[in-house]
């Protein structure tokens, strides 16, 4: 039997502009934006999307942030989000309308790969595509 040490509670994503990126994802997954100021400039260096009592995603300001160059290049994707949608075509139309870029490389039929405004890859996934 595997002993569980802890519970994962939040995924934080590095970026240059946490408020902007949080607004992008909140339009996709819902929730409310909560920002926290730090530093002399008073900028929000840590922003979270929350829904009810849940913390859905966080965005952390990184001074020298560089976007991944996935699928090729010197900076790998490092991580990506899979977001389930009921209709891939409608989902694609929506995320592109709010600033996502559809990747030229589309390695599957049950999901579509995009880049968010900060350059992080993410996938829209059809229902059942991630089933065991």
C-alpha positions in Angstrom: 0.0 0.0 0.0 1.3 3.4 -1.0 1.6 5.9 1.8 0.3 9.4 0.9 2.5 12.2 2.3 0.6 15.2 1.0 -2.1 16.6 -1.2 -1.5 18.7 -4.3 -3.5 21.9 -3.9 -2.3 24.3 -6.6 -0.4 24.6 -9.9 1.6 27.8 -10.3 2.7 29.0 -13.7 5.6 31.3 -14.3 5.0 34.3 -16.5 5.9 38.0 -17.1 2.3 39.4 -16.5 0.4 37.3 -13.9 -2.8 39.5 -14.0 -3.1 39.2 -17.8 -2.5 35.5 -17.9 -4.9 34.9 -15.0 -7.6 36.8 -16.9 -6.9 34.7 -20.0 -7.4 31.4 -18.1 -10.3 32.6 -16.0 -12.2 33.2 -19.2 -11.7 29.5 -20.1 -12.1 27.8 -16.7 -14.1 30.3 -14.7 -13.4 31.5 -11.2 -12.4 34.9 -9.7 -9.0 36.6 -9.8 -7.2 37.3 -6.5 -3.9 39.2 -6.7 -1.2 39.7 -4.1 1.2 42.6 -4.2 4.9 42.4 -3.5 7.9 44.4 -4.4 8.5 48.1 -4.4 6.4 48.6 -7.6 3.3 47.3 -5.9 2.7 45.0 -8.9 0.8 41.8 -8.4 3.5 39.2 -8.4 1.3 36.3 -7.5 -2.3 35.9 -8.8 -4.7 33.1 -8.3 -7.9 31.9 -9.9 -10.3 30.7 -7.2 -13.7 29.2 -7.3 -15.6 28.7 -4.1 -13.1 27.4 -1.6 -10.8 26.0 -4.3 -7.6 27.5 -5.6 -7.6 26.5 -9.3 -4.4 28.0 -10.8 -1.8 30.5 -9.8 0.5 32.7 -11.8 3.8 33.9 -10.6 5.8 36.9 -12.0 9.3 36.0 -13.2 11.5 39.0 -14.1 13.4 37.3 -16.9 10.6 35.0 -18.1 11.2 33.3 -21.4 8.4 31.5 -23.2 8.9 27.8 -24.1 9.9 27.1 -27.6 8.1 23.8 -27.8 7.9 21.6 -29.9 11.5 22.5 -31.0 14.2 24.8 -29.7 16.1 25.3 -26.5 13.3 25.8 -24.0 11.0 22.8 -23.5 7.3 23.2 -22.6 8.1 22.3 -19.0 4.4 21.7 -18.2 1.1 22.0 -19.9 -2.6 22.0 -18.9 -5.2 19.7 -20.3 -8.6 21.4 -20.3 -11.7 19.3 -21.2 -14.3 20.9 -23.4 -17.6 19.5 -24.7 -16.9 20.6 -28.3 -13.3 21.0 -29.7 -14.4 23.3 -32.6 -16.3 25.7 -30.3 -13.5 25.5 -27.7 -10.9 26.3 -30.4 -12.9 29.3 -31.7 -13.3 30.7 -28.1 -9.6 30.3 -27.0 -8.3 31.8 -30.3 -10.8 34.7 -29.9 -9.2 35.6 -26.4 -5.6 35.4 -27.5 -4.5 31.7 -27.8 -2.5 30.6 -30.8 -3.2 27.2 -32.4 0.0 25.2 -32.7 1.0 24.0 -36.2 1.8 20.6 -34.7 -1.3 18.7 -33.8 -0.3 15.2 -32.7 -3.8 13.8 -32.0 -7.4 13.7 -33.0 -9.1 13.9 -29.5 -7.2 17.1 -28.4 -5.9 20.3 -29.8 -2.7 22.1 -28.8 -2.5 25.9 -28.3 -0.2 28.5 -26.9 -1.5 30.9 -24.2 -0.5 34.6 -24.5 2.7 33.9 -22.5 3.7 31.1 -24.8 2.8 28.1 -22.5 1.3 25.1 -24.4 -2.1 23.9 -23.3 -4.5 21.4 -24.7 -8.3 21.4 -25.2 -9.4 17.8 -24.8 -12.5 16.1 -25.9 -14.7 14.3 -23.3 -13.3 10.8 -22.6 -10.0 11.4 -24.3 -8.1 11.1 -21.0 -10.0 8.1 -19.7 -8.0 5.2 -18.5 
